[in-house]
Amino acid sequence: MSEISSHIRHSILYQFHLGNNARVAGRTICATVSEGTVADRTCRDWFKRFRDGDISLEDRPRSGCPLESDIDRLKIVIEHNLRFTTRELSVILGCNQSTIDRHSNQMGQ
């Protein structure tokens, strides 16, 4: 997470603790920093998360994004020249076929 994102998220949490709603929080942050700094939707998403009891400011893991270990597994499979289609690899690793294509292209395969 970038330093700017971290500051914005802290500002949203601060506005939440002040008792403001998401719209007021977004407008206050934009008025303080600069217009367009944070979208209303972003504030609503973070406020929902805070109301649900999660006050962590870190990103949640996203589905479809391979973990480094999965990328390492892909490298091993490709290096050993095991014959799998990208579709089969996507099922094995649990990610999109386009992700397999992108990583195998980056590895020069």
C-alpha positions as CSV (number, residue, x, y, z in Angstrom):
1,M,0.0,0.0,0.0
2,S,1.4,3.4,-0.9
3,E,2.0,6.0,1.7
4,I,-0.7,8.2,0.3
5,S,-3.3,5.4,0.4
6,S,-2.3,4.7,4.0
7,H,-3.0,8.4,4.9
8,I,-6.3,8.4,3.1
9,R,-7.4,5.2,4.8
10,H,-6.4,6.7,8.2
11,S,-8.4,9.8,7.4
12,I,-11.5,7.7,6.5
13,L,-11.1,5.8,9.8
14,Y,-10.8,9.1,11.7
15,Q,-14.0,10.4,10.1
16,F,-15.7,7.1,11.0
17,H,-14.7,7.5,14.6
18,L,-15.9,11.1,14.6
19,G,-19.4,9.7,13.8
20,N,-19.6,11.2,10.3
21,N,-21.2,9.3,7.5
22,A,-19.3,8.1,4.4
23,R,-20.5,11.0,2.2
24,V,-19.4,13.7,4.7
25,A,-16.1,11.8,5.2
26,G,-15.4,11.8,1.5
27,R,-16.3,15.5,1.1
28,T,-14.2,16.5,4.1
29,I,-11.2,14.6,2.9
30,C,-11.5,16.1,-0.6
31,A,-11.9,19.6,0.8
32,T,-8.9,19.1,3.0
33,V,-6.5,17.4,0.5
34,S,-7.8,18.1,-3.0
35,E,-10.9,17.5,-5.1
36,G,-11.1,13.9,-6.2
37,T,-8.8,12.5,-3.6
38,V,-11.3,9.8,-2.5
39,A,-14.5,8.6,-4.2
40,D,-17.8,8.4,-2.3
41,R,-17.9,4.7,-3.2
42,T,-14.5,4.1,-1.6
43,C,-15.6,5.8,1.6
44,R,-18.8,3.7,1.7
45,D,-16.8,0.5,1.2
46,W,-14.5,1.4,4.1
47,F,-17.3,2.5,6.4
48,K,-19.1,-0.8,5.8
49,R,-15.9,-2.7,6.7
50,F,-15.5,-0.6,9.9
51,R,-19.2,-1.1,10.9
52,D,-18.6,-4.8,10.4
53,G,-15.9,-4.6,13.0
54,D,-12.8,-4.8,10.7
55,I,-10.7,-1.7,11.4
56,S,-7.7,-3.1,9.7
57,L,-6.4,-0.6,7.0
58,E,-4.7,-3.4,5.0
59,D,-6.0,-4.7,1.7
60,R,-7.9,-8.0,1.9
61,P,-6.6,-10.8,-0.3
62,R,-8.4,-10.9,-3.7
63,S,-9.6,-13.9,-5.4
64,G,-8.1,-14.8,-8.7
65,C,-4.7,-13.3,-7.9
66,P,-2.1,-16.1,-7.7
67,L,0.1,-16.2,-4.6
68,E,3.8,-16.2,-5.0
69,S,3.9,-19.9,-4.2
70,D,1.5,-20.5,-7.1
71,I,3.7,-18.5,-9.5
72,D,6.7,-20.6,-8.2
73,R,4.7,-23.8,-8.9
74,L,4.0,-22.5,-12.4
75,K,7.7,-21.9,-13.0
76,I,8.5,-25.4,-11.9
77,V,5.9,-26.9,-14.2
78,I,7.1,-24.9,-17.2
79,E,10.8,-25.5,-16.4
80,H,10.3,-29.3,-16.2
81,N,8.5,-29.0,-19.5
82,L,5.4,-30.8,-18.2
83,R,2.7,-30.6,-20.8
84,F,-0.4,-28.8,-19.5
85,T,-2.7,-26.4,-21.3
86,T,-3.2,-23.0,-19.9
87,R,-6.7,-24.0,-19.1
88,E,-5.5,-27.1,-17.1
89,L,-2.9,-24.9,-15.3
90,S,-5.6,-22.4,-14.4
91,V,-7.7,-25.1,-12.7
92,I,-4.6,-26.6,-10.9
93,L,-3.5,-23.2,-9.6
94,G,-6.9,-21.7,-9.1
95,C,-6.5,-18.6,-11.1
96,N,-7.6,-17.2,-14.5
97,Q,-6.3,-18.6,-17.7
98,S,-5.3,-15.1,-18.7
99,T,-3.1,-14.9,-15.6
100,I,-1.4,-18.1,-16.6
101,D,-0.8,-16.7,-20.1
102,R,0.6,-13.5,-18.7
103,H,3.0,-15.1,-16.3
104,S,4.2,-17.7,-18.9
105,N,4.8,-14.9,-21.4
106,Q,6.8,-13.0,-18.8
107,M,8.9,-16.1,-18.3
108,G,9.5,-16.3,-22.1
109,Q,7.5,-19.5,-22.5
